Amino acid sequence: EKGGYKHFMQKEIFEQPQALSNTLLNRLPLDAESIPLDLPFSDADLRGLSRIHIVACGTSWHAGLVGKFLIEQLSRVAVEVDYASEYRYREPVIQPGTLLIGITQSGETADTLAAMKEAAARGARTLAICNVMGSTATRQAEATLLTHAGPEIGVASTKAFTTQLAVLTLLALKLGEVRGTLDPDLKAGLLQGLRELPAHLERMNALEPRILQWAQRWKDADDFLYLGRGPCYPIALEGALKLKEISYIHAEGYPAGEMKHGPIALIDKNLPVVALMPHDAHREKTLSNLQEAAARDGRILALVTEGDTGLAAIAEDVLEIPAVHPWLAPILYTVPLQLLAYHIAVLRGCDVDQPRNLAKSVTVE
Ligand code: M6R
């Protein structure tokens, strides 16, 4: 059932090209057509949205943060992202025209369901982004966008996350299209990028031997710091969560620009700093943050766009990631971080698929 893999997590990491293709199937338009997303909301409904609230937990919450970036950039609707466990108890202000998006792989997470219910009771329209057809979230929400990742068995979420990012990209494009805020060249670029993503994801598998070397070198570290900016900031959070939950190493994700407001005090020669630096509008800023980290002896493990030599002199190792539209980088840059966490956990003898204290779906508060 693990199809030749040692663990479900490993299998699910490698299934991502297929999971992405399945999720995008029939949802990418031909040329000038509009995005064929099957939603029960009319165009007038979508044009009438005044704001979006996203609620989720854990990895799905990280997807929400990337979703906020994409939806705001492409459709100019203001988006708030909250932990479901906070949202449900903070008497959220729901104004007319609010859409609540609950992101949940399982569709059974108690806090997410309760937050969705709370918003609906206060008058929000509701949409679930979910991987399990027929789950409570899909029955509870007015509308559902399914990710077609296939069953995810490993407790650490992998392919469910990258497919959530793909669906959120499509939704952001759809909103932008209907609301007239979407630049046609940008739309064409992102759609082309989505089409090419499964093939790029296949190429990521070739990075595994290098990532295994990182894992061997750093498996006994006490802490890891993950840094990113813009849409890759949530990927820094996600990389840190993956490492924490399956290897039990303390890790923090930070927006790179926040480093000098505290975490920089942690940096010394024993701290691996995993840096996400795609060639995007944030590159120069991230580069200068990383130079500061290197000046304090931080050991930088960098992910950069193919051909970018900007970190060669200061990083301990640099992995080159295929060039994609910068707003699709989160999907690609996630994969090496999943593999890094996986290999460190295996080397430390941890139970990768069933980490201690964790359950696949958290159906109690
Ligand atoms: O099923 P959900 O997406 O609602 O689950 C949310 C979190 O419990 C889940 O993402 C958790 O953080 C994972 N173990 C992360 O790998």
Residues whose N, C-alpha, C, O or C-beta is under 5 A from the ligand:
A	BS01	M6R	C57 G58 T59 S60 I103 T104 Q105 S106 G107 T109 V155 A156 S157 K360 V362
